[in-house]
Amino acid sequence: MQVSMLSVSIAAAALFVLAEVADWRRRNRRDVDDVGFMPWRAIAMLSVAVALLSAAVWLHQG
């Protein structure tokens, strides 16, 4: 259980970084009308919540 919670936390942190980079690219796009459809800010906030929760569970189990 400990290893799986740590891997969930690492994967969620990686998704957070990916979502932040994608949101940065969307904010700095050349074509203002090309907005896209992915809610990168919501994905980033949800992934950081999952990363923190799974890290807390991993630390509590250890």
Protein Blocks (a to p, Z undefined) as FASTA:
>chain_A
ZZmmmmmmmmmmmmmmmmmmmmmmmmmcfblmlnojadfklmmmmmmmmmmmmmmmmmmm
ZZ
